[in-house]
Amino acid sequence: MTDTTDVTVRVTAPVYPTEPDDRVADAILRLFPDATVTVEDDRAVAETDTTASFREQLFDQRILDTAREQFQASQTDAGFSFDLKKQAAFNGTVNFAVGNPDELGDLHVEVTVAEPAVEQFIDHLAPPTDGGEPLEDP
């Protein structure tokens, strides 16, 4: 995106006693490699202001329509949120969690958008498509 972008991505995930802390941190970092991750007790928390890798995954996996639908479903004036499957993220795959949370919990992602408008940022992250092909150049 060539315009000024002011975005904060916050990812939270439960860490259960049966799973290593670093595995949960790795799951987050595979999708948001620039994030700063901290693990405290039973929760991992990560923050970043970069979505380039995540956006690239959406294009590579050809799931722009699904992503766009998820983003718009929770869109507010301040941003949007969505849940991702933790196991898929550990494998470097974006898989949106819908319905009941996974037994080990999901990654909860909150995107706060100060600039540009939320709708414009969603258009950048997961642009509208025609027959599965983005209407804008990635």
C-alpha positions in Angstrom: 0.0 0.0 0.0 1.6 3.2 -1.1 -0.4 5.6 1.1 0.4 6.1 4.8 -0.7 3.1 6.8 -1.1 3.1 10.6 -2.2 -0.4 11.6 -1.7 -2.4 14.8 -2.1 -6.2 14.8 -2.6 -7.9 18.2 -2.6 -11.7 18.3 -3.6 -13.6 21.5 -3.6 -17.3 22.0 -4.0 -19.7 25.0 -1.0 -21.8 26.0 -2.0 -25.0 27.6 0.2 -27.1 29.9 0.4 -29.8 27.3 2.0 -27.6 24.7 5.4 -25.9 24.7 5.3 -22.1 24.9 7.7 -21.7 22.0 5.4 -23.8 19.7 2.6 -21.2 20.2 5.0 -18.3 19.6 6.2 -20.1 16.4 2.6 -20.5 15.2 2.1 -16.7 15.5 5.5 -15.9 14.0 4.9 -18.1 10.9 2.0 -15.8 9.9 3.3 -12.5 11.4 7.1 -12.9 11.4 7.7 -9.3 12.5 5.6 -9.6 15.6 7.0 -9.3 19.1 5.7 -12.3 21.1 5.6 -12.6 24.8 4.3 -15.7 26.7 3.0 -15.1 30.2 1.5 -18.0 32.2 -1.2 -19.4 30.0 -1.4 -16.8 27.2 0.8 -15.7 24.3 0.4 -12.1 23.1 2.0 -10.7 20.0 2.0 -7.2 18.4 3.1 -6.0 15.0 2.4 -3.1 12.6 3.2 -5.2 9.6 0.8 -7.4 7.6 2.9 -7.9 4.4 3.6 -11.6 5.1 0.1 -12.4 6.2 -1.2 -10.7 3.0 1.2 -12.7 0.9 -0.1 -15.9 2.4 -3.7 -14.9 1.5 -2.7 -14.4 -2.1 -0.5 -17.6 -2.2 -3.3 -19.7 -0.7 -5.8 -18.1 -3.0 -8.2 -17.4 -0.1 -8.9 -13.7 -0.7 -12.7 -14.1 -0.9 -12.8 -16.1 2.4 -10.5 -13.7 4.1 -12.4 -10.7 2.9 -15.6 -12.2 4.2 -14.1 -12.9 7.6 -12.7 -9.3 7.9 -15.9 -7.7 6.8 -18.0 -9.8 9.2 -16.4 -8.1 12.2 -15.6 -4.7 10.7 -16.0 -1.7 12.9 -14.9 1.9 12.5 -11.7 1.1 14.4 -10.8 -2.2 12.7 -11.7 -5.9 12.5 -10.9 -9.2 14.2 -10.9 -12.9 13.3 -9.7 -16.3 14.6 -7.2 -18.6 13.0 -6.5 -22.3 13.7 -3.4 -22.6 15.8 -2.2 -25.9 14.3 -2.6 -24.6 10.8 -0.7 -21.5 11.7 2.2 -23.6 13.1 2.4 -25.1 9.6 2.5 -21.7 8.1 -1.0 -21.9 6.7 -3.9 -19.4 7.2 -7.0 -21.3 8.2 -9.9 -19.3 9.6 -11.6 -20.7 12.6 -15.3 -20.7 12.6 -17.7 -22.2 15.0 -16.4 -23.9 18.2 -12.8 -23.2 19.2 -10.2 -25.9 18.6 -9.4 -28.1 21.6 -6.1 -26.2 22.0 -7.7 -22.8 21.3 -7.3 -20.5 18.3 -5.2 -17.5 17.5 -7.4 -14.4 18.0 -6.3 -11.5 15.8 -7.4 -7.9 16.3 -6.5 -5.4 13.7 -6.8 -1.7 14.7 -6.6 0.6 11.7 -5.9 4.3 12.3 -5.1 5.1 8.7 -6.4 4.6 6.0 -10.1 3.9 6.5 -10.8 0.3 7.7 -12.6 -0.5 4.4 -9.6 0.7 2.3 -7.2 -1.4 4.4 -9.4 -4.5 4.0 -9.4 -3.8 0.2 -5.6 -3.8 0.4 -5.2 -6.9 2.6 -7.8 -9.0 0.7 -8.9 -7.2 -2.4 -12.2 -7.9 -4.2 -11.8 -10.7 -6.8 -13.4 -11.6 -10.1 -13.4 -15.4 -10.7 -10.9 -15.7 -7.8 -8.4 -13.2 -9.4 -7.7 -10.0 -7.5 -9.1 -6.8 -9.2 -5.9 -5.0 -8.1 -2.3 -5.8 -8.6 -0.9 -7.5 -5.5 
